[in-house]
Amino acid sequence: MTQGETEPPGFELIPDITQHDYVKPRGDRDYGYTCACIEGEFDVAQKRVSHLASFSQMPLSTCQKKAGLPKR
């Protein structure tokens, strides 16, 4: 998501992701990334989540080992 955009339905399912395996590249709690598995509806053309059905945060190592995901 881009800051300031309206969250799609289901985003209330996402807990505080900063509590587990969260990377703060600038040292700022409000900006960073984690690894998660999500299910929902997606607008592939616009690369956006339309509706979030489930969210499960995973260890960063899971995404780091996954072939095809961009390296951070």
Biopython code that builds the backbone (N, CA, C, O; Angstrom):
import numpy as np
from Bio.PDB.StructureBuilder import StructureBuilder

atoms = [
    (1, "MET", "N", (0.836, -1.193, 0.000)),
    (1, "MET", "CA", (0.000, 0.000, 0.000)),
    (1, "MET", "C", (0.868, 1.239, 0.000)),
    (1, "MET", "O", (2.024, 1.218, 0.423)),
    (2, "THR", "N", (0.293, 2.295, -0.475)),
    (2, "THR", "CA", (0.928, 3.598, -0.428)),
    (2, "THR", "C", (0.305, 4.375, 0.719)),
    (2, "THR", "O", (-0.911, 4.344, 0.908)),
    (3, "GLN", "N", (1.124, 5.063, 1.475)),
    (3, "GLN", "CA", (0.629, 5.830, 2.608)),
    (3, "GLN", "C", (-0.460, 6.786, 2.158)),
    (3, "GLN", "O", (-0.322, 7.462, 1.138)),
    (4, "GLY", "N", (-1.541, 6.840, 2.919)),
    (4, "GLY", "CA", (-2.632, 7.754, 2.628)),
    (4, "GLY", "C", (-3.760, 7.134, 1.827)),
    (4, "GLY", "O", (-4.828, 7.733, 1.707)),
    (5, "GLU", "N", (-3.545, 5.933, 1.268)),
    (5, "GLU", "CA", (-4.607, 5.265, 0.514)),
    (5, "GLU", "C", (-5.613, 4.636, 1.475)),
    (5, "GLU", "O", (-5.277, 4.299, 2.610)),
    (6, "THR", "N", (-6.825, 4.486, 1.013)),
    (6, "THR", "CA", (-7.851, 3.812, 1.791)),
    (6, "THR", "C", (-7.551, 2.320, 1.804)),
    (6, "THR", "O", (-7.267, 1.727, 0.763)),
    (7, "GLU", "N", (-7.614, 1.722, 2.979)),
    (7, "GLU", "CA", (-7.343, 0.297, 3.095)),
    (7, "GLU", "C", (-8.508, -0.508, 2.518)),
    (7, "GLU", "O", (-9.670, -0.173, 2.744)),
    (8, "PRO", "N", (-8.195, -1.567, 1.774)),
    (8, "PRO", "CA", (-9.261, -2.422, 1.266)),
    (8, "PRO", "C", (-9.885, -3.240, 2.395)),
    (8, "PRO", "O", (-9.287, -3.365, 3.464)),
    (9, "PRO", "N", (-11.076, -3.798, 2.178)),
    (9, "PRO", "CA", (-11.722, -4.622, 3.204)),
    (9, "PRO", "C", (-10.807, -5.762, 3.641)),
    (9, "PRO", "O", (-10.128, -6.378, 2.820)),
    (10, "GLY", "N", (-10.800, -6.029, 4.932)),
    (10, "GLY", "CA", (-10.026, -7.125, 5.477)),
    (10, "GLY", "C", (-8.706, -6.710, 6.089)),
    (10, "GLY", "O", (-8.076, -7.520, 6.769)),
    (11, "PHE", "N", (-8.262, -5.488, 5.879)),
    (11, "PHE", "CA", (-6.964, -5.077, 6.415)),
    (11, "PHE", "C", (-6.955, -5.019, 7.937)),
    (11, "PHE", "O", (-5.890, -4.963, 8.551)),
    (12, "GLU", "N", (-8.126, -5.032, 8.544)),
    (12, "GLU", "CA", (-8.177, -5.073, 10.012)),
    (12, "GLU", "C", (-7.698, -6.433, 10.539)),
    (12, "GLU", "O", (-7.480, -6.582, 11.741)),
    (13, "LEU", "N", (-7.534, -7.421, 9.656)),
    (13, "LEU", "CA", (-7.022, -8.737, 10.054)),
    (13, "LEU", "C", (-5.521, -8.717, 10.318)),
    (13, "LEU", "O", (-4.989, -9.650, 10.920)),
    (14, "ILE", "N", (-4.837, -7.672, 9.879)),
    (14, "ILE", "CA", (-3.389, -7.601, 10.045)),
    (14, "ILE", "C", (-3.059, -7.074, 11.444)),
    (14, "ILE", "O", (-3.433, -5.955, 11.796)),
    (15, "PRO", "N", (-2.354, -7.889, 12.237)),
    (15, "PRO", "CA", (-1.978, -7.440, 13.585)),
    (15, "PRO", "C", (-0.790, -6.482, 13.521)),
    (15, "PRO", "O", (-0.362, -6.096, 12.433)),
    (16, "ASP", "N", (-0.268, -6.106, 14.655)),
    (16, "ASP", "CA", (0.919, -5.256, 14.712)),
    (16, "ASP", "C", (2.114, -6.083, 14.240)),
    (16, "ASP", "O", (2.660, -6.879, 15.004)),
    (17, "ILE", "N", (2.518, -5.896, 12.993)),
    (17, "ILE", "CA", (3.580, -6.711, 12.397)),
    (17, "ILE", "C", (4.961, -6.350, 12.924)),
    (17, "ILE", "O", (5.924, -7.072, 12.664)),
    (18, "THR", "N", (5.076, -5.257, 13.653)),
    (18, "THR", "CA", (6.392, -4.843, 14.164)),
    (18, "THR", "C", (6.844, -5.695, 15.343)),
    (18, "THR", "O", (7.984, -5.570, 15.790)),
    (19, "GLN", "N", (5.972, -6.557, 15.851)),
    (19, "GLN", "CA", (6.297, -7.363, 17.026)),
    (19, "GLN", "C", (7.130, -8.604, 16.693)),
    (19, "GLN", "O", (7.752, -9.177, 17.588)),
    (20, "HIS", "N", (7.155, -9.032, 15.425)),
    (20, "HIS", "CA", (7.858, -10.262, 15.034)),
    (20, "HIS", "C", (8.555, -10.062, 13.694)),
    (20, "HIS", "O", (7.944, -9.559, 12.751)),
    (21, "ASP", "N", (9.813, -10.444, 13.596)),
    (21, "ASP", "CA", (10.553, -10.466, 12.329)),
    (21, "ASP", "C", (10.176, -9.315, 11.400)),
    (21, "ASP", "O", (9.646, -9.532, 10.310)),
    (22, "TYR", "N", (10.453, -8.108, 11.836)),
    (22, "TYR", "CA", (10.113, -6.894, 11.098)),
    (22, "TYR", "C", (11.397, -6.122, 10.850)),
    (22, "TYR", "O", (12.177, -5.911, 11.779)),
    (23, "VAL", "N", (11.628, -5.702, 9.627)),
    (23, "VAL", "CA", (12.842, -4.964, 9.273)),
    (23, "VAL", "C", (12.502, -3.486, 9.134)),
    (23, "VAL", "O", (11.587, -3.112, 8.401)),
    (24, "LYS", "N", (13.254, -2.649, 9.852)),
    (24, "LYS", "CA", (13.080, -1.196, 9.800)),
    (24, "LYS", "C", (14.300, -0.618, 9.088)),
    (24, "LYS", "O", (15.279, -0.266, 9.746)),
    (25, "PRO", "N", (14.265, -0.513, 7.758)),
    (25, "PRO", "CA", (15.456, -0.064, 7.048)),
    (25, "PRO", "C", (15.921, 1.336, 7.420)),
    (25, "PRO", "O", (17.112, 1.633, 7.318)),
    (26, "ARG", "N", (15.018, 2.190, 7.845)),
    (26, "ARG", "CA", (15.393, 3.555, 8.231)),
    (26, "ARG", "C", (15.362, 3.743, 9.743)),
    (26, "ARG", "O", (15.525, 4.858, 10.238)),
    (27, "GLY", "N", (15.153, 2.654, 10.473)),
    (27, "GLY", "CA", (15.076, 2.755, 11.923)),
    (27, "GLY", "C", (13.774, 3.336, 12.427)),
    (27, "GLY", "O", (13.637, 3.597, 13.622)),
    (28, "ASP", "N", (12.815, 3.545, 11.541)),
    (28, "ASP", "CA", (11.529, 4.156, 11.881)),
    (28, "ASP", "C", (10.466, 3.066, 11.949)),
    (28, "ASP", "O", (10.285, 2.331, 10.979)),
    (29, "ARG", "N", (9.773, 2.945, 13.046)),
    (29, "ARG", "CA", (8.755, 1.916, 13.256)),
    (29, "ARG", "C", (7.649, 1.944, 12.192)),
    (29, "ARG", "O", (7.058, 0.903, 11.902)),
    (30, "ASP", "N", (7.364, 3.087, 11.618)),
    (30, "ASP", "CA", (6.254, 3.207, 10.675)),
    (30, "ASP", "C", (6.596, 2.771, 9.255)),
    (30, "ASP", "O", (5.705, 2.703, 8.408)),
    (31, "TYR", "N", (7.844, 2.480, 8.976)),
    (31, "TYR", "CA", (8.236, 2.070, 7.641)),
    (31, "TYR", "C", (9.089, 0.815, 7.742)),
    (31, "TYR", "O", (10.079, 0.794, 8.473)),
    (32, "GLY", "N", (8.713, -0.223, 7.018)),
    (32, "GLY", "CA", (9.493, -1.444, 7.052)),
    (32, "GLY", "C", (8.770, -2.557, 6.326)),
    (32, "GLY", "O", (7.797, -2.331, 5.607)),
    (33, "TYR", "N", (9.269, -3.769, 6.530)),
    (33, "TYR", "CA", (8.650, -4.912, 5.863)),
    (33, "TYR", "C", (8.803, -6.171, 6.695)),
    (33, "TYR", "O", (9.614, -6.240, 7.618)),
    (34, "THR", "N", (8.004, -7.159, 6.344)),
    (34, "THR", "CA", (8.002, -8.451, 6.993)),
    (34, "THR", "C", (7.683, -9.514, 5.950)),
    (34, "THR", "O", (7.584, -9.207, 4.763)),
    (35, "CYS", "N", (7.525, -10.735, 6.373)),
    (35, "CYS", "CA", (7.135, -11.836, 5.494)),
    (35, "CYS", "C", (5.763, -12.313, 5.950)),
    (35, "CYS", "O", (5.532, -12.489, 7.146)),
    (36, "ALA", "N", (4.862, -12.519, 5.014)),
    (36, "ALA", "CA", (3.521, -12.972, 5.385)),
    (36, "ALA", "C", (2.882, -13.736, 4.235)),
    (36, "ALA", "O", (3.233, -13.564, 3.067)),
    (37, "CYS", "N", (1.951, -14.568, 4.601)),
    (37, "CYS", "CA", (1.128, -15.268, 3.620)),
    (37, "CYS", "C", (-0.261, -14.644, 3.709)),
    (37, "CYS", "O", (-0.859, -14.591, 4.783)),
    (38, "ILE", "N", (-0.764, -14.177, 2.578)),
    (38, "ILE", "CA", (-2.101, -13.585, 2.583)),
    (38, "ILE", "C", (-2.961, -14.268, 1.532)),
    (38, "ILE", "O", (-2.471, -14.724, 0.499)),
    (39, "GLU", "N", (-4.245, -14.328, 1.819)),
    (39, "GLU", "CA", (-5.228, -14.823, 0.864)),
    (39, "GLU", "C", (-6.248, -13.725, 0.670)),
    (39, "GLU", "O", (-6.551, -12.974, 1.597)),
    (40, "GLY", "N", (-6.777, -13.634, -0.534)),
    (40, "GLY", "CA", (-7.780, -12.622, -0.802)),
    (40, "GLY", "C", (-8.017, -12.451, -2.284)),
    (40, "GLY", "O", (-7.748, -13.350, -3.080)),
    (41, "GLU", "N", (-8.522, -11.288, -2.647)),
    (41, "GLU", "CA", (-8.761, -10.933, -4.044)),
    (41, "GLU", "C", (-7.751, -9.861, -4.424)),
    (41, "GLU", "O", (-7.478, -8.942, -3.651)),
    (42, "PHE", "N", (-7.199, -9.992, -5.631)),
    (42, "PHE", "CA", (-6.116, -9.116, -6.047)),
    (42, "PHE", "C", (-6.376, -8.547, -7.433)),
    (42, "PHE", "O", (-6.893, -9.243, -8.307)),
    (43, "ASP", "N", (-6.017, -7.286, -7.635)),
    (43, "ASP", "CA", (-6.049, -6.656, -8.949)),
    (43, "ASP", "C", (-4.629, -6.770, -9.492)),
    (43, "ASP", "O", (-3.769, -5.945, -9.182)),
    (44, "VAL", "N", (-4.392, -7.786, -10.293)),
    (44, "VAL", "CA", (-3.045, -8.072, -10.784)),
    (44, "VAL", "C", (-2.540, -6.942, -11.672)),
    (44, "VAL", "O", (-1.365, -6.581, -11.601)),
    (45, "ALA", "N", (-3.400, -6.384, -12.498)),
    (45, "ALA", "CA", (-2.990, -5.308, -13.406)),
    (45, "ALA", "C", (-2.484, -4.092, -12.634)),
    (45, "ALA", "O", (-1.515, -3.452, -13.041)),
    (46, "GLN", "N", (-3.143, -3.776, -11.519)),
    (46, "GLN", "CA", (-2.752, -2.611, -10.720)),
    (46, "GLN", "C", (-1.828, -2.967, -9.563)),
    (46, "GLN", "O", (-1.364, -2.090, -8.835)),
    (47, "LYS", "N", (-1.560, -4.283, -9.398)),
    (47, "LYS", "CA", (-0.699, -4.776, -8.312)),
    (47, "LYS", "C", (-1.204, -4.306, -6.955)),
    (47, "LYS", "O", (-0.462, -3.730, -6.158)),
    (48, "ARG", "N", (-2.500, -4.568, -6.710)),
    (48, "ARG", "CA", (-3.135, -4.141, -5.462)),
    (48, "ARG", "C", (-3.998, -5.260, -4.891)),
    (48, "ARG", "O", (-4.499, -6.123, -5.612)),
    (49, "VAL", "N", (-4.151, -5.213, -3.570)),
    (49, "VAL", "CA", (-5.064, -6.105, -2.876)),
    (49, "VAL", "C", (-6.448, -5.467, -2.920)),
    (49, "VAL", "O", (-6.613, -4.314, -2.519)),
    (50, "SER", "N", (-7.441, -6.206, -3.403)),
    (50, "SER", "CA", (-8.820, -5.697, -3.442)),
    (50, "SER", "C", (-9.580, -6.049, -2.169)),
    (50, "SER", "O", (-10.395, -5.266, -1.681)),
    (51, "HIS", "N", (-9.300, -7.242, -1.637)),
    (51, "HIS", "CA", (-9.952, -7.714, -0.420)),
    (51, "HIS", "C", (-9.030, -8.714, 0.251)),
    (51, "HIS", "O", (-8.546, -9.644, -0.395)),
    (52, "LEU", "N", (-8.785, -8.535, 1.529)),
    (52, "LEU", "CA", (-7.921, -9.439, 2.284)),
    (52, "LEU", "C", (-8.793, -10.416, 3.051)),
    (52, "LEU", "O", (-9.640, -10.006, 3.844)),
    (53, "ALA", "N", (-8.588, -11.726, 2.816)),
    (53, "ALA", "CA", (-9.377, -12.754, 3.495)),
    (53, "ALA", "C", (-8.651, -13.336, 4.699)),
    (53, "ALA", "O", (-9.286, -13.663, 5.702)),
    (54, "SER", "N", (-7.316, -13.471, 4.614)),
    (54, "SER", "CA", (-6.554, -13.979, 5.754)),
    (54, "SER", "C", (-5.123, -13.470, 5.688)),
    (54, "SER", "O", (-4.619, -13.133, 4.617)),
    (55, "PHE", "N", (-4.476, -13.418, 6.847)),
    (55, "PHE", "CA", (-3.112, -12.920, 6.973)),
    (55, "PHE", "C", (-2.389, -13.764, 8.004)),
    (55, "PHE", "O", (-2.904, -13.993, 9.099)),
    (56, "SER", "N", (-1.185, -14.234, 7.656)),
    (56, "SER", "CA", (-0.381, -14.999, 8.585)),
    (56, "SER", "C", (1.074, -14.561, 8.452)),
    (56, "SER", "O", (1.709, -14.805, 7.426)),
    (57, "GLN", "N", (1.601, -13.911, 9.494)),
    (57, "GLN", "CA", (2.991, -13.467, 9.452)),
    (57, "GLN", "C", (3.898, -14.679, 9.630)),
    (57, "GLN", "O", (3.610, -15.579, 10.420)),
    (58, "MET", "N", (5.002, -14.685, 8.877)),
    (58, "MET", "CA", (5.935, -15.798, 8.881)),
    (58, "MET", "C", (7.345, -15.274, 9.146)),
    (58, "MET", "O", (7.587, -14.072, 9.038)),
    (59, "PRO", "N", (8.282, -16.169, 9.495)),
    (59, "PRO", "CA", (9.664, -15.725, 9.674)),
    (59, "PRO", "C", (10.224, -15.140, 8.374)),
    (59, "PRO", "O", (9.916, -15.632, 7.289)),
    (60, "LEU", "N", (11.035, -14.105, 8.480)),
    (60, "LEU", "CA", (11.646, -13.494, 7.294)),
    (60, "LEU", "C", (12.407, -14.526, 6.467)),
    (60, "LEU", "O", (12.444, -14.433, 5.240)),
    (61, "SER", "N", (13.008, -15.500, 7.127)),
    (61, "SER", "CA", (13.775, -16.523, 6.416)),
    (61, "SER", "C", (12.914, -17.298, 5.422)),
    (61, "SER", "O", (13.429, -17.781, 4.413)),
    (62, "THR", "N", (11.628, -17.424, 5.683)),
    (62, "THR", "CA", (10.726, -18.125, 4.765)),
    (62, "THR", "C", (10.677, -17.411, 3.421)),
    (62, "THR", "O", (10.772, -18.050, 2.373)),
    (63, "CYS", "N", (10.532, -16.105, 3.447)),
    (63, "CYS", "CA", (10.471, -15.337, 2.201)),
    (63, "CYS", "C", (11.854, -15.217, 1.558)),
    (63, "CYS", "O", (11.972, -15.188, 0.333)),
    (64, "GLN", "N", (12.885, -15.148, 2.378)),
    (64, "GLN", "CA", (14.239, -15.036, 1.836)),
    (64, "GLN", "C", (14.640, -16.294, 1.070)),
    (64, "GLN", "O", (15.442, -16.222, 0.139)),
    (65, "LYS", "N", (14.096, -17.431, 1.448)),
    (65, "LYS", "CA", (14.406, -18.704, 0.788)),
    (65, "LYS", "C", (13.507, -18.972, -0.419)),
    (65, "LYS", "O", (13.823, -19.830, -1.244)),
    (66, "LYS", "N", (12.396, -18.251, -0.531)),
    (66, "LYS", "CA", (11.406, -18.502, -1.588)),
    (66, "LYS", "C", (11.907, -17.998, -2.925)),
    (66, "LYS", "O", (12.158, -16.804, -3.093)),
    (67, "ALA", "N", (12.053, -18.909, -3.881)),
    (67, "ALA", "CA", (12.488, -18.544, -5.228)),
    (67, "ALA", "C", (11.435, -17.654, -5.888)),
    (67, "ALA", "O", (10.236, -17.886, -5.732)),
    (68, "GLY", "N", (11.875, -16.662, -6.605)),
    (68, "GLY", "CA", (10.963, -15.799, -7.353)),
    (68, "GLY", "C", (10.562, -14.527, -6.635)),
    (68, "GLY", "O", (10.036, -13.607, -7.262)),
    (69, "LEU", "N", (10.798, -14.452, -5.336)),
    (69, "LEU", "CA", (10.478, -13.214, -4.619)),
    (69, "LEU", "C", (11.654, -12.258, -4.750)),
    (69, "LEU", "O", (12.803, -12.697, -4.779)),
    (70, "PRO", "N", (11.387, -10.959, -4.829)),
    (70, "PRO", "CA", (12.485, -9.991, -4.938)),
    (70, "PRO", "C", (13.350, -10.001, -3.685)),
    (70, "PRO", "O", (12.852, -10.174, -2.573)),
    (71, "LYS", "N", (14.627, -9.817, -3.876)),
    (71, "LYS", "CA", (15.573, -9.775, -2.756)),
    (71, "LYS", "C", (15.547, -8.390, -2.134)),
    (71, "LYS", "O", (15.463, -7.391, -2.849)),
    (72, "ARG", "N", (15.618, -8.318, -0.822)),
    (72, "ARG", "CA", (15.670, -7.042, -0.106)),
    (72, "ARG", "C", (17.052, -6.837, 0.424)),
    (72, "ARG", "O", (17.323, -5.821, 1.064)),
]
sb = StructureBuilder()
sb.init_structure("model")
sb.init_model(0)
sb.init_chain("A")
sb.init_seg("    ")
for serial, (resi, resn, name, xyz) in enumerate(atoms, 1):
    if name == "N":
        sb.init_residue(resn, " ", resi, " ")
    sb.init_atom(name, np.array(xyz, "f"), 0.0, 1.0, " ", f" {name:<3s}", serial, name[0])
structure = sb.get_structure()
